[in-house]
């Protein structure tokens, strides 16, 4: 049957379209058959992942590891890292178990959890370099580490999981960085944090006692007039710093007037007795008068001198002078340099000779008093070094035990002890509560840090340890301390780099991160 022209044109068009399609396939570098082969390989992984590469290129890495492990880490339904092979899926993460954090393994096959026949071991490596071996036991439908994982949760875990029917174990990995404070070198420099290495040091075992700052009673005086009278003026005020001999008050006293009159009369009698003695001495030397008259005049002069001395000593005993003005004017003066801490006198008041009108204390030194139980008396001896810390501020002072009472109270069975403190800036005020730390002999300890490095977080002592890229809050157990250096019993190894100064900056960063996370 002859081919019509129209049919010939249609056949030519079909051939042309087929040629164009064939050229497009050749230019794309593959065929439909090859594409189908690649997707079949993806199904063979049983992980549902599209590799986006040729089969031979995507599996060079797997062959190098020779474990059949899929190395693209995915996140599992429990928030951990998910690994898969030959239909099995293993997720590794952390979970709370009876109030403790543990490493947990969730193993499934065809989306069904399995635990029987699965064994696993692992190793945990902390940011500070310490390693811990992990053993896993079956817990319900999961495997769980026997050992709890202590804070901080900044670590890498590698677990070797042996699956049923598998000849080689599947390696799964987990990295955690909870609570890590990330700081660059510039940020660290700007923060002012100073790094040091933990190591051996000499510290003294200290025993702490609650105490209180009191007046130094050796330099405290209760000023009394020693003469009854009426107050004429009071130039001194409470809280005023006065010098020795400075007038505190002026009192008009009739008793003082009598004593000064007695002195004046005794001085007049002595002057007359001296003249009489000199005349009788001259007459006796000239053989005019008898020796008896000379000796009588001499005796009278001596008695007059005694009367004058007696009157002068009476005035001295009450702190008064002979006085050139009013005979009854009595000036009450400061016995030494100090501060007026009490005042019980006012203008026009009648005061008794034994009234406590002023309390004056020299606050350049004070006492830190504390009580010592019978069991601690062996640890508190005169001359032992102590550190005084204020309960209301960051003030610190050092001193030595100056007194330990030899008697125990009948009710409390405690003895009083005290430390004499220098107080040039008046920082230690009487009545201030303090903590007194008494130190014994120095002891060499294997690991110690600066006292400023210890921070309290949630009731736990921590040290901020330097790790790659920042710091972690490392819980520690502290031992003896001398106020400057603290012994570390647990939690820190010799040579660990830690924040020795300005560690409070890092603590503030932790608090800020916690607040942002809670928000």
C-alpha positions as CSV (number, residue, x, y, z in Angstrom):
1,X,0.0,0.0,0.0
2,X,1.5,3.2,-1.0
3,X,2.6,5.7,1.7
4,X,0.8,9.0,1.4
5,X,2.7,12.2,1.8
6,X,0.9,13.1,5.0
7,X,1.9,9.7,6.5
8,X,5.5,10.3,5.5
9,X,5.5,13.7,7.2
10,X,4.1,12.2,10.5
11,X,6.8,9.4,10.5
12,X,9.5,12.0,10.0
13,X,8.3,14.1,13.0
14,X,8.3,11.0,15.3
15,X,11.8,10.1,14.3
16,X,12.9,13.7,14.9
17,X,11.4,13.8,18.4
18,X,13.0,10.4,19.3
19,X,16.4,11.7,18.3
20,X,16.1,14.8,20.4
21,X,15.1,12.7,23.5
22,X,18.0,10.3,23.0
23,X,20.4,13.2,22.8
24,X,19.1,14.7,26.1
25,X,19.6,11.4,27.9
26,X,23.1,11.0,26.6
27,X,23.9,14.6,27.6
28,X,22.5,14.0,31.2
29,X,25.2,11.3,31.8
30,X,22.9,8.5,32.8
31,X,20.0,6.3,31.9
32,X,16.8,5.4,33.5
33,X,18.1,2.0,34.2
34,X,21.1,3.5,36.2
35,X,18.8,5.8,38.1
36,X,16.6,2.8,39.1
37,X,19.7,1.0,40.2
38,X,20.8,3.8,42.4
39,X,17.4,4.0,44.2
40,X,17.4,0.3,44.7
41,X,20.7,0.7,46.6
42,X,19.2,3.4,48.8
43,X,16.4,0.9,49.7
44,X,19.1,-1.5,50.7
45,X,20.1,0.8,53.5
46,X,16.8,0.4,55.1
47,X,17.1,3.9,56.7
48,X,14.9,5.9,54.3
49,X,17.8,8.3,53.6
50,X,18.3,9.7,50.1
51,X,22.1,9.9,49.6
52,X,22.0,12.2,46.5
53,X,25.2,10.6,45.1
54,X,26.2,7.6,43.0
55,X,26.2,4.3,44.8
56,X,29.9,3.7,44.4
57,X,30.9,7.1,45.6
58,X,28.6,7.2,48.6
59,X,29.9,4.0,50.0
60,X,33.6,4.5,49.8
61,X,33.5,5.8,53.4
62,X,31.5,2.9,54.6
63,X,34.0,0.4,53.2
64,X,36.8,2.2,54.8
65,X,35.2,1.8,58.2
66,X,34.5,-1.9,57.5
67,X,31.6,-1.9,60.0
68,X,28.6,-1.3,57.8
69,X,27.7,1.7,59.9
70,X,25.8,4.6,58.5
71,X,27.7,7.8,59.6
72,X,25.2,10.5,58.9
73,X,24.0,11.2,62.5
74,X,20.2,11.7,62.7
75,X,18.1,12.8,65.6
76,X,15.9,10.1,67.1
77,X,12.4,10.3,68.5
78,X,13.8,10.4,72.1
79,X,16.0,13.3,71.4
80,X,19.2,11.2,71.0
81,X,21.5,10.4,68.1
82,X,20.1,7.7,65.7
83,X,22.1,5.1,63.8
84,X,20.9,2.3,61.6
85,X,22.0,-0.8,59.8
86,X,20.4,-3.9,58.2
87,X,17.0,-3.0,59.4
88,X,18.1,-2.2,62.9
89,X,17.9,1.3,64.4
90,X,19.8,2.3,67.6
91,X,19.3,5.6,69.3
92,X,21.7,6.7,72.1
93,X,20.8,9.5,74.5
94,X,20.4,10.5,78.1
95,X,17.4,9.8,80.4
96,X,16.5,10.2,84.0
97,X,16.3,7.0,86.0
98,X,15.3,7.2,89.7
99,X,16.5,10.8,89.9
100,X,19.9,10.1,88.2
101,X,21.0,10.8,84.6
102,X,22.0,7.7,82.7
103,X,23.0,6.8,79.1
104,X,20.2,4.9,77.4
105,X,20.0,2.9,74.2
106,X,16.7,2.4,72.3
107,X,17.0,-0.5,69.9
108,X,14.3,-1.2,67.3
109,X,13.9,-3.5,64.3
110,X,11.2,-2.7,61.8
111,X,10.0,0.0,64.2
112,X,9.5,-2.6,67.0
113,X,11.6,-2.2,70.2
114,X,13.9,-5.0,71.2
115,X,16.3,-5.5,74.1
116,X,16.6,-9.2,74.4
117,X,19.8,-10.5,72.7
118,X,21.3,-7.0,72.5
119,X,24.6,-6.3,74.5
120,X,26.5,-3.1,74.7
121,X,29.6,-1.5,76.3
122,X,30.8,2.0,76.1
123,X,33.2,4.7,77.2
124,X,32.4,8.2,78.3
125,X,35.1,10.9,77.8
126,X,34.6,14.2,79.7
127,X,35.7,17.6,78.4
128,X,38.5,17.6,81.1
129,X,40.0,14.4,79.7
130,X,38.7,11.9,82.4
131,X,37.3,8.6,81.0
132,X,34.6,6.3,82.4
133,X,33.8,2.8,81.3
134,X,30.1,2.1,80.8
135,X,28.2,-1.2,81.1
136,X,24.7,-1.5,79.8
137,X,21.9,-3.6,81.3
138,X,18.4,-4.3,80.0
139,X,15.8,-1.9,81.5
140,X,12.3,-2.6,80.1
141,X,12.5,-2.3,76.3
142,X,15.8,-0.3,76.5
143,X,19.4,-0.7,77.6
144,X,20.6,1.6,80.3
145,X,24.1,2.3,81.7
146,X,24.6,0.8,85.1
147,X,26.6,3.9,86.2
148,X,24.8,7.3,86.6
149,X,26.4,10.2,84.8
150,X,27.4,13.0,87.1
151,X,27.3,16.7,86.3
152,X,28.4,18.5,84.3
153,X,26.9,16.9,81.2
154,X,29.7,17.9,78.8
155,X,31.1,14.7,77.4
156,X,31.4,12.3,74.4
157,X,30.1,8.7,74.6
158,X,31.0,5.9,72.2
159,X,29.0,2.7,72.6
160,X,29.6,-0.7,70.9
161,X,26.3,-2.4,70.3
162,X,26.1,-6.1,69.4
163,X,22.8,-6.8,67.6
164,X,21.2,-10.2,67.2
165,X,22.6,-12.0,64.2
166,X,25.3,-9.4,63.5
167,X,28.9,-10.4,63.3
168,X,30.4,-7.0,64.0
169,X,29.2,-4.4,66.5
170,X,27.5,-1.2,65.6
171,X,29.3,1.9,66.9
172,X,27.0,4.7,68.1
173,X,28.1,8.1,69.4
174,X,26.7,10.8,71.5
175,X,28.0,14.3,72.3
176,X,26.5,16.5,75.1
177,X,27.4,20.1,75.9
178,X,24.8,21.0,78.6
179,X,25.9,24.0,80.7
180,X,29.1,24.7,78.8
181,X,30.0,28.4,78.9
182,X,31.5,29.3,75.5
183,X,34.1,32.1,75.5
184,X,36.4,33.2,72.8
185,X,40.0,34.3,73.7
186,X,38.9,38.0,73.4
187,X,35.9,37.5,75.6
188,X,38.0,35.7,78.2
189,X,40.5,38.6,78.2
190,X,37.7,41.2,78.6
191,X,36.1,39.2,81.4
192,X,39.2,39.5,83.6
193,X,39.1,35.8,84.4
194,X,42.5,34.6,85.6
195,X,43.5,31.0,84.9
196,X,45.6,28.8,87.2
197,X,46.5,25.2,87.4
198,X,45.2,23.1,90.3
199,X,48.1,21.4,92.2
200,X,49.7,20.6,95.5
201,X,49.8,23.3,98.2
202,X,50.2,23.8,101.9
203,X,47.0,24.5,103.8
204,X,46.0,24.6,107.4
205,X,43.2,22.7,108.9
206,X,40.7,25.3,110.2
207,X,37.9,25.1,112.8
208,X,35.3,27.8,112.5
209,X,33.5,29.5,115.4
210,X,30.8,32.1,115.4
211,X,32.0,35.3,117.2
212,X,31.3,39.0,117.8
213,X,33.4,42.1,117.7
214,X,33.6,43.8,121.1
215,X,35.4,46.7,122.7
216,X,39.0,46.2,123.7
217,X,38.4,46.4,127.4
218,X,42.0,47.1,128.0
219,X,41.5,50.4,126.1
220,X,37.9,51.2,127.3
221,X,37.2,53.5,130.2
222,X,34.0,54.4,132.0
223,X,34.6,58.0,132.9
224,X,33.2,59.2,136.2
225,X,33.5,62.7,137.8
226,X,34.9,61.6,141.1
227,X,33.3,64.7,142.5
228,X,29.6,65.5,143.0
229,X,28.4,68.7,141.4
230,X,26.3,70.4,138.9
231,X,27.1,70.3,135.1
232,X,28.0,73.7,133.7
233,X,28.9,72.7,130.1
234,X,29.3,69.5,128.0
235,X,31.5,70.2,125.0
236,X,31.9,66.5,124.0
237,X,29.3,64.5,122.1
238,X,28.7,60.9,121.5
239,X,30.6,59.4,118.6
240,X,33.2,62.2,118.8
241,X,36.9,61.2,118.5
242,X,38.8,63.0,121.4
243,X,42.4,63.3,122.4
244,X,44.0,62.6,125.8
245,X,43.5,65.6,128.1
246,X,40.6,67.1,126.1
247,X,37.8,68.6,128.2
248,X,34.7,66.5,128.1
249,X,32.5,68.4,130.6
250,X,32.8,71.2,133.2
251,X,31.2,70.6,136.7
252,X,30.8,73.1,139.5
253,X,31.7,71.3,142.8
254,X,31.7,72.6,146.3
255,X,33.9,69.7,147.4
256,X,36.5,70.8,144.8
257,X,36.3,74.3,146.2
258,X,37.0,72.9,149.7
259,X,40.0,70.9,148.5
260,X,41.5,73.8,146.6
261,X,41.0,76.1,149.7
262,X,42.7,73.5,151.8
263,X,45.7,73.5,149.4
264,X,45.9,77.3,149.4
265,X,45.8,77.4,153.2
266,X,48.5,74.7,153.4
267,X,50.7,76.7,151.0
268,X,50.3,79.9,153.1
269,X,51.2,78.0,156.3
270,X,54.2,76.5,154.6
271,X,55.4,80.0,153.4
272,X,55.1,81.3,157.0
273,X,56.8,78.2,158.4
274,X,59.7,78.7,156.0
275,X,60.3,82.3,157.1
276,X,60.2,81.3,160.7
277,X,62.6,78.5,160.1
278,X,65.1,80.8,158.3
279,X,65.0,83.4,161.1
280,X,65.4,80.8,163.8
281,X,68.3,79.2,161.9
282,X,70.1,82.6,161.6
283,X,69.6,83.3,165.3
284,X,70.8,79.9,166.3
285,X,73.9,80.2,164.2
286,X,74.6,83.6,165.8
287,X,74.2,82.0,169.3
288,X,71.3,84.3,170.0
289,X,68.5,81.8,170.3
290,X,68.4,78.3,171.7
291,X,68.7,75.3,169.5
292,X,65.3,74.1,170.8
293,X,63.6,77.1,169.0
294,X,65.5,76.2,165.8
295,X,64.4,72.6,165.9
296,X,60.8,73.5,166.6
297,X,60.7,75.8,163.5
298,X,62.3,73.1,161.4
299,X,59.6,70.6,162.5
300,X,56.8,73.1,161.8
301,X,58.1,73.7,158.3
302,X,58.2,70.0,157.5
303,X,54.6,69.6,158.7
304,X,53.5,72.4,156.5
305,X,55.2,70.8,153.5
306,X,53.4,67.5,154.2
307,X,50.1,69.4,154.4
308,X,50.7,71.0,151.0
309,X,51.7,67.6,149.4
310,X,48.6,66.0,150.9
311,X,46.3,68.7,149.5
312,X,48.0,68.5,146.1
313,X,47.6,64.7,145.9
314,X,43.9,65.0,146.8
315,X,43.4,67.2,143.7
316,X,45.6,65.0,141.6
317,X,43.5,61.9,142.6
318,X,40.4,63.5,141.2
319,X,42.1,64.8,138.1
320,X,41.9,68.5,139.1
321,X,44.6,71.1,139.3
322,X,45.2,73.9,141.8
323,X,43.3,76.2,139.4
324,X,43.9,79.9,138.8
325,X,40.2,80.7,138.2
326,X,37.0,79.7,140.1
327,X,37.8,77.3,142.9
328,X,34.7,75.1,142.2
329,X,35.4,74.7,138.5
330,X,36.1,71.0,137.7
331,X,37.1,70.0,134.2
332,X,36.5,66.4,133.3
333,X,39.1,65.3,130.8
334,X,39.7,62.3,128.5
335,X,42.1,59.8,130.0
336,X,43.4,58.7,126.5
337,X,42.7,59.0,122.8
338,X,39.5,57.4,121.8
339,X,35.9,57.7,120.7
340,X,33.0,58.6,123.0
341,X,30.7,55.6,122.6
342,X,28.3,56.4,125.5
343,X,27.2,59.7,127.1
344,X,25.0,60.1,130.2
345,X,25.4,63.7,131.2
346,X,23.6,66.9,130.2
347,X,23.7,70.6,131.0
348,X,22.4,71.6,134.5
349,X,22.3,68.0,135.7
350,X,23.5,67.1,139.2
351,X,25.8,64.2,139.0
352,X,27.2,62.0,141.7
353,X,30.9,61.4,142.2
354,X,30.6,57.8,140.9
355,X,28.2,58.3,138.0
356,X,29.2,56.8,134.7
357,X,28.9,59.9,132.5
358,X,31.0,58.8,129.5
359,X,32.3,55.6,128.0
360,X,35.4,56.1,126.0
361,X,37.1,53.5,123.9
362,X,40.1,53.4,121.7
363,X,38.8,51.6,118.6
364,X,42.2,51.3,116.9
365,X,42.1,47.8,118.3
366,X,39.1,45.6,119.1
367,X,38.4,42.1,120.3
368,X,36.9,39.3,118.3
369,X,35.3,37.1,121.0
370,X,34.1,33.6,120.5
371,X,33.2,30.6,122.6
372,X,35.0,27.2,122.3
373,X,33.4,23.9,123.2
374,X,35.3,21.5,125.4
375,X,35.9,19.2,122.4
376,X,37.6,22.0,120.5
377,X,39.9,23.4,123.2
378,X,42.8,21.4,122.0
379,X,42.5,23.1,118.6
380,X,42.4,26.6,120.0
381,X,45.6,27.7,121.6
382,X,47.2,31.1,122.4
383,X,49.3,32.2,119.4
384,X,47.3,30.2,116.8
385,X,46.7,32.0,113.5
386,X,43.1,33.0,112.7
387,X,41.1,34.6,110.0
388,X,38.2,36.8,110.8
389,X,35.4,37.2,108.2
390,X,32.4,39.5,108.6
391,X,29.0,38.0,108.4
392,X,27.6,41.3,106.9
393,X,30.3,42.2,104.4
394,X,33.3,40.8,102.6
395,X,35.7,42.2,105.2
396,X,38.5,39.9,106.2
397,X,41.3,40.2,108.8
398,X,44.1,38.0,110.1
399,X,45.4,37.8,113.7
400,X,46.4,35.4,116.5
401,X,44.5,34.0,119.5
402,X,45.4,36.3,122.4
403,X,43.4,34.7,125.2
404,X,41.7,31.4,125.9
405,X,39.7,31.1,129.1
406,X,40.7,28.4,131.5
407,X,37.3,27.9,133.0
408,X,34.2,26.3,131.4
409,X,30.8,27.8,131.9
410,X,28.6,25.7,134.2
411,X,25.6,26.0,131.9
412,X,27.2,26.1,128.5
413,X,30.4,24.1,129.1
414,X,32.3,26.4,126.8
415,X,35.3,28.6,127.3
416,X,35.7,32.2,126.0
417,X,38.5,33.0,123.6
418,X,39.4,36.2,121.8
419,X,41.6,37.7,119.1
420,X,43.0,41.3,119.3
421,X,42.5,42.9,115.9
422,X,44.0,46.1,114.6
423,X,41.3,48.4,113.4
424,X,42.9,51.4,111.7
425,X,40.0,52.1,109.3
426,X,37.3,51.5,112.0
427,X,35.9,48.7,109.8
428,X,35.4,46.4,112.7
429,X,32.6,47.9,114.8
430,X,31.6,46.4,118.2
431,X,28.5,44.3,117.9
432,X,29.4,43.0,114.4
433,X,28.9,39.2,114.0
434,X,31.9,37.4,112.5
435,X,33.2,34.0,111.8
436,X,36.5,33.1,113.4
437,X,38.6,30.4,111.6
438,X,41.4,29.0,113.8
439,X,44.1,27.2,111.9
440,X,46.5,24.5,113.1
441,X,49.7,23.2,111.5
442,X,50.3,23.4,107.7
443,X,49.6,20.2,105.8
444,X,50.7,19.4,102.2
445,X,47.7,18.4,100.1
446,X,47.8,17.0,96.5
447,X,45.1,19.2,94.9
448,X,44.2,22.8,96.0
449,X,42.8,25.9,94.4
450,X,42.4,29.6,95.3
451,X,39.6,30.3,97.7
452,X,38.1,32.8,95.2
453,X,37.7,30.0,92.6
454,X,35.0,28.2,94.8
455,X,31.5,29.2,93.8
456,X,28.2,28.0,95.3
457,X,25.6,26.8,92.8
458,X,22.3,25.2,94.0
459,X,23.9,24.5,97.3
460,X,26.9,22.7,95.7
461,X,30.5,23.9,95.5
462,X,31.8,24.2,92.0
463,X,35.0,25.2,90.2
464,X,34.9,26.6,86.7
465,X,37.3,24.4,84.7
466,X,38.7,25.5,81.3
467,X,37.9,23.2,78.4
468,X,38.1,23.5,74.6
469,X,36.1,26.6,73.7
470,X,35.0,27.7,77.2
471,X,34.4,26.6,80.7
472,X,32.3,24.0,82.6
473,X,31.1,24.2,86.2
474,X,32.8,21.2,87.8
475,X,31.3,20.1,91.2
476,X,33.9,19.5,93.8
477,X,34.2,18.4,97.4
478,X,36.3,20.8,99.4
479,X,38.4,20.0,102.5
480,X,40.7,22.1,104.6
481,X,41.1,25.8,104.0
482,X,43.1,28.7,105.4
483,X,41.0,31.4,103.8
484,X,43.2,31.8,100.8
485,X,43.7,28.2,99.6
486,X,41.2,25.4,99.6
487,X,41.9,21.7,99.5
488,X,39.9,19.7,96.8
489,X,39.1,16.2,97.9
490,X,37.0,15.1,94.9
491,X,36.2,16.5,91.4
492,X,39.5,18.0,90.2
493,X,42.7,16.5,89.1
494,X,46.2,18.0,89.5
495,X,47.1,20.2,86.5
496,X,43.5,21.1,85.6
497,X,43.2,24.7,84.4
498,X,40.5,26.6,86.3
499,X,39.2,30.2,86.8
500,X,41.1,31.4,89.9
501,X,40.0,35.0,89.9
502,X,36.7,36.7,88.8
503,X,35.0,33.3,88.5
504,X,31.8,35.1,89.6
505,X,31.6,36.4,86.0
506,X,31.2,32.8,84.8
507,X,28.6,32.1,87.5
508,X,26.6,35.0,86.2
509,X,26.8,33.6,82.7
510,X,25.4,30.3,83.9
511,X,22.6,32.1,85.7
512,X,21.8,34.2,82.5
513,X,21.8,31.1,80.4
514,X,19.4,29.3,82.8
515,X,17.0,32.3,82.8
516,X,17.0,32.4,79.0
517,X,16.4,28.7,78.8
518,X,13.5,28.9,81.3
519,X,12.0,31.7,79.4
